[in-house]
């Protein structure tokens, strides 16, 4: 039985789908909600679409509910890096960008590249992921309010901002408590958490982030793959003898993980003996500070990978080997 590749362009409210039926491309739009998922399933049955392989981009969090539904329906599911789809569309010289066109591009990419399959993380990891992301949002709101308070000079407005900050502090405390409860209830998460915080520079927030955003380390055969997943792999621009662009981080990966490692690396450059010595060597060679920071982020991810894979706490003598 031939596979029916289904390209899905996901938005907040709708799902635009494109599938080939008997060699003919068909497009349809459904609501991005449980009722819309069922309508899509019925449409597949009417169109005699079988052995479904649903492919979608990892844009925001709008794809997650549909991906989970598709998995429960025993459909094959692939969640794709949006940058891959963008490059594939450019290779087709696409000049039009609509939801219908994007769904078709995703379908053709999946058929040509046959991407790996996605599986949902365990329920406790899903809860931890949701709580970790909520904590990140609350802390971001808190910083925004404090910045407004610093710029404000009207006392009544400062008081109002102070009240909001107190409310946010209370919510942050509740979410942190819930995260601790999840860790205490699940030994495998607690063990990984303890391994992570044994690394100088990795605090509670970073540990929660890593556990939430890297639910299955077995997916990565080596640390370099994890670095690429986080979008921390260096991107070099070179062509012939004359083109020498400045290298930079690819940023084609998990932005949440990359943002969390930024602050983690800054702390590690001061307190982690391995990262501190590594960064100092790069600075002495004349490397720009931001490139050194990027290298420190990659180094930290290598250490995190090693600690979790080995199941042993951080040791400076082993990390430097």
N, C-alpha and C positions, 0 to 999 in steps of 0.2 A: 504494500500500500504506500503510495507516494505521500510525502509530508505536505501539508497545507501551511505555508508560511503566511502569518498574518502580521502585517505592520500596523502598529497602533501609535498614533500621535496623541499624547495625553495632555489634557489641559485641566484646569480646576473644575470645569463644569461638564466637559464632553470628552468622548473618545472617538477620534476619527480612525476608522479601520480600512485597510486595503488588503484584499486577498485575491489570488488568482483562482478562478473556478473554470475548469475545462479550457485553460489557456487564455481566458478572458479576465482582465482585471476588474474587480468590483469594489466600489467604495460605499461606505455607509457610516452614519454618525449616530452614536448612542450617548445617553447620559452617563456621566462618571459617578454612578451610585449603584447600589445593589439591584434596583429595578432595571437600570440600563444594562447591567451585566447579564441579567436573565433574558432581556430582549435580544441581546447579542447572541446568546446561546441558542435561542429559538431560531434566529436568522441563520446561524450556521447550519442548523438541522434542516431548514427549508432549502438552503443552497447546497446541501449534501457535502458540507465541508467536514472532512474527517482527518484524524491524526493531526490535530491542530498544534502548531508551534507558534505561540504568541511572542512577539518581539516588541519591546518598547524602550524608550530612553529613560534614564534615571534623572528625571527633571524634578527638582524639589522633592516633595513627598506625595504628590498627587497620584503617582503610579502604584503606590504600595498596596492599596486595598484591592485594586484590580489584579495585580500580580498574585496576591494571596488567593483571590477567588479563582483565578485561572489554575493555580496549583491544586486547589481542592477539587477542581473539575477534571484532574488528571491530564490537563493540557501541558505540553512542554512550554517552559517559560524562559525567555532570555531578557535580561535587563542590560541595556547597552550604554556605553559611555557616549554622551551627546557629541563629543569631539569626533568620535569615529564616524558618526552619521554625517556630521558637517563635512568632513573630508571626503566621504564617499559621494555626497551630493556634488561637491566641487569637481570630483573626477568625472561625473556625468554631465558637467557644464550646465547644471541647473541654475537658471536665473530667476525662476519663480519660486516663491516660498509661501505656501499656504498649508493649512492643516492636511488637506487632501494630498497635496504633492509630497509633504513630509512623510505621511503614512506609506505612500508608495515607495519612497526612498528606503525607509526602514525595512519594508517587505523585501525589496531587491537585495539590500545589504545582507539580510538574514539568509536568503536563498544562496547568495554567492559565498558568504563567509562561514555559514553554519556555526554561529557563536555557541559558547558553552551554556549550560543550563543553570538557571537560578533556583535555589531552594530557600524557603523562608527560615529564618533563625528560630531557635526554640522560643517558646512563649515567654520564659523569664528574661531572655535577652531582648525580646521585643519590648517588654515592659521597661527594662533598664534603658533601652535606646530612647523610648519616649520620654522617660523621666530626665535622662541626660540632656536631651535636646530642649526640654522645657526649662531646665535649670539654666542652660546657656541663654535662652531667650529672656528669662527673668533677669539675669545678671546684666545682659545687654541693655535692657530697659532701665535698670538701676543706674548704670553708667550714664545713660542719656539724661536721666533726671538730675543727677549730680552735676553734669555739665551745664544744664539749664540753670540750676541753682547758683552755680558759680558766676554765670553771666548776668543773672537777674539782680536788680537793685530795689525792686518794690518789695517791701516787707511782707505784704499779704500774699504775694505770689511765692516768695520763699517759704512761707509757712505751708502753703498748699503743696509745694514740691516736697517739703519735709514729710508731710503726711503720706504722700504717695510712696516715698522711699521706705517709710516704716512699714507700710502695707506690703511692699515688695520684699523687704527683709523677712517678714513673717512667712510669706509664701516660699521664699528661698529656703528657709529653715525647714518647712514642711516637706519640700521636695527632697532635700538632702536626707531627711529622716527616712523617707520612703525608699530612697536608694540604698541606705544602710540596711533596711529591713529586707530588701530583695537579696542583697549580698549575703546576709546572715542565713536566709532560708535556703540558699543554694550553695552547697559546698564547693562546687567546681568554679563558680564565679568568685567566691571568697578567696579560694586558693590563688587564682590568677591575680586578684586584686592585691593580695599580700606580696606576691612576686613582683608586681609592678612598682609598688611603693618602696620596695627595697632598693630601687635604682635612684641614686641622688639626682634630683631635678624633677622626678615624677611625683606630683602631689595627688591628693584625692581626686581633684577635678579631672586631671589628665588620665588617671587610672580608670575612672568611670567612662571617659570618652573612648579610650582604647577598647575597653570591653564592649561598649555599645556599637562602635563603628567597625570593629574587626570581630564579628561574631564567630568566625570559623577560620582559625589560623592554618588549618590543614589545606585550605584552598591555595596557599602560597608555598611553592616548593623551595623557595629561597628568599632571603631578605630583600634582594633586588626587586622581586615581584611586588612585595609589600610597599617598597619605596615608590614604585611606579603607580600602585593603587592609590597612594596618598597624593600623587601629583608632585613628588619631590625629586623625580629624576631630572638631571640637568639636560637642557635642550641646546645642542650645539648647532650653530649656523655656519656652514662652510661649503664653498663651491669653487672648484678650480683653484687658481692661484691668487685670485684677487678678492673674492668675497670672504670676509671674516667677520661675521656678526658676533655681537656679545652673547655669550651663553647665559641662560637663565633657567629658572625652574619651569618645567613643562606645564604645571598647574592643570593637567588633564587627569583629575582624580577626585578623591573625597576631600571636599573643601573644609568640612568640619574637622576632620582629622588633621589636616594641614594647619589650620588656624590654631588648634590646640597645641600642636607641637612647636609652634612659634614661641609662645611664652615658656613652654617647657625647656626649649633649647637655650633661651636667654638665662634661665635659672641654672641650667646644667653647666653653662660656660663658666659660671662662677663657682659652683659647688661640687660638680662631678669631676673627679680627678682625670678621668679619661677624656671627657669632652673639653675640659679646660686646657689640658696639655695639647690636644689635637688642634683646638682653635688657635692657641698661641703659636704653634708651628706654622699654621697657614698665614697668620698675620705677619710673622717674621719673614715669610716669603714674599710679602707685598700684596697678598690677596685683599681685595676690597672687603670692608666689614660685612656688607650684606651677603656677599658670596660665602664668607666664613660662616655666617649664621645659617645659610641654606645647607652648607656641608655639615654643620653641627646637628641640624634637624635630621638629616639623613643618617648620621652616625647614631643619634638617639634611637631612631627607628630600628637600626640594625641591632642595637643592644636590647631593645624591647622584644624584638623577634627572638633573639638568642635566649633570653631569660624565660620567655613563655614556652619556647620549644623544648628547652632542657628541663623545665620544671624546677630549676634551682635558683635561689636568690642571687642578686647581683654580687659579683666579686670583681674588684678592679684588676686583679692579676689575670683573671680569665678573660675579661673584656678586652684587655690590651694585647692578648696573645694573638 
